[in-house]
């Protein structure tokens, strides 16, 4: 089975979900690039204001992760998906409206960034929980691979499309086009005809603390999922070292131009596209557990090309591009079977709460890792800190070697 074939090409409702996710993915990338562009082009924002804008884009996600897991599990997931799309559409449309009325301010963009960021996290949680109820268990790997292609394509084309929109139109009108992508996604989701399984009734009073406890318990009592959480935490901690150091290393130490660095990052999107093709093949060849470990290790090893890159622009671009291609390719090839495993082993009624735990772990450790990486770079040096990060990312999949997942070749859905 490849992403170019498979039964899901004949599954009309999945194709609608896939199309909606594709449009939404492009919209998310345009929003990510577009709000800072709007701030600079329309409001002459200062670097400090752009930093606040970036923080507000990501910060609400952690709050949503803390509060929304149980809400997703107790609700119709498709309704949440449509609602999140419509919310993003409505919030973004306030930007061109305010600009037309000459009322646009940086404070409004702060609020827009926070609300769109929160709605995007809610969409992601519901999206991950919705797929298993739409396709059969034997189609989850195919479905996740196809959805992975969409994200990869959006990562390549989204920033380019954002640049073209903001160059060809005034910033507020470009934001209006961006908003329309979310409206299109909502309409496509509204066309799904299959009846969604009803949410499972919950006994007793529900509150975020109990929801988090339920999600944590569901992960800890499943020996195939528990090590995935610990591996994800370790990978996120060390990967986030790169957040504050990657561009600094490329621009200051390797002498790579900003335009060349943009092309290097785009190569990562191409690598992720290849990873979506590679994931089913590696899973069939090695089994799902070994595939996650092997692909994770290869992805980590490829990161060593970054601190080992020569200090000249041509060689630096070659090493950095190779790291992006291999790292993103094998990284996604590990993530797709890991996601499929979670969706198969965890009952559908708990996918929102367990997904929230993973999201909280990634969000919290990303902040810690970015701060820790910056502090270590000041004392050890940038190259040495990046080498530590590469070692940590490479060794993180070793957590799975001490678990039953390493010996697991196939997975079956829970009996209840």
Buried (B, 14 or more C-beta within 10 A) or exposed (E): BEBEEBBBBEBEBBBBBBBBBBBBBBBBBBBBBBBBBBBBBBBEBEEEBBEBBBBBBBBBBBBBBBBBBBBBBBBBBBEBBBBBBBBBBBBBBBBBEBBEEEEBEBEBBBEBBBBBBBBBBBBBBBBBBBBBBBBEEEBBBBBBBBBBBBBBBBBBBBBBBBBEBBEEBBBBBBBBBBBBBBBBBBBBBEEBEBEEEEBEEBEEEBEBEBBBEBBBBBBEEBEBBBBBBBBBBBBBBBBBBBBBBBBEBBBEBBBBEEEBBEBBBBBBBBBBBBBBBBBBBBBEEBBBBBBBBBBBBBBBBBBBBBBEBEEEBEBBBBBBBBBBBBBBBBBBBBBBBBBBBBBBBBBBBBBBBBBBBBBBBBBBBBBEBBBBBBEBBEEEEBBEBBBBBBBBBBBBBBBBEEBEBBEBEEBEBEEE
